[in-house]
Amino acid sequence: MVYAIDANILVYAYNLDSPLHLKTYTFLKEEVLSGKLKACLPYQSLYEFYSIVTNPRRVERPLEPDKAKEIIEAYMKARNIPKIYPRKSNLRNVLGLLTKYIISRQEIFDVVFVATLIDNGVDGIITRNAKHFSMFDFLEILNPLE
């Protein structure tokens, strides 16, 4: 089983003011970075991470853009966490998911994320937002914060 890391896990891990910081950071360090749990990192999670942690409307103390970039670069260099990205089949997979599930508004971004997982043969996700992905019955959801 390979799990994709959702952006919210990265945000909690690096938002020092979050009450979920220590638990999430420890999980990433001890389970993911150690290689105990097979995980991958979608580019979309890195983009969303940057967007959130540098936004004062989203986090108590936003990171400086250079610091957020440095964290992303460290993950890009992490050899034991493969990076995944949308492939040519992504739009076709998105349209297939839109046919199967009732999707509207911002949910489209979760569908694009799931299509990227399909593109790369990933069948699990590490997230706090199980609700966003629970409709996709083929995904195994792991919430390290429960």
Phi, psi and omega in degrees: 000129175246134180248137172272141179270120178281154182303324184297330178294317177296319181299311179298322183295330184247003174264096186299337180276350181285136175294347179265358184305302188298314181297317182289316179299316179298317178301312180300315183293311188277331183256315186270302183295332178285341181091001178299321180249129179283119183223158174226166184233109176291141176306322181303322178296322179292320178296314181294319177305309181301314181301318184283310188287347177259006185253114181294346176278346185252331180227153184299310178234096182296151175282150172294144180308321179296323179291317178298318179297319179299318178296315179299316179298323178296318177292325178296329180276344182293111185287333183273004175237099178298144175262139179235157184211163178298143178249182180302331182282357188302309183297321178298318178293321176300312181298323176297318178292323178294332177286324185274328186238153177273112186234140175211162174050229185295343180301339181302328181290327173292324178294317177298319178300311181296321177298324177295323176296316178300315179307328188250010177068030180262130185240016177217162179218139174258114184204157170271338185266062180304326181303323182293335187243358186294337179291337182274088189295348179273353180263136170268128184254129177241116177252103182288356184257003179279000000 
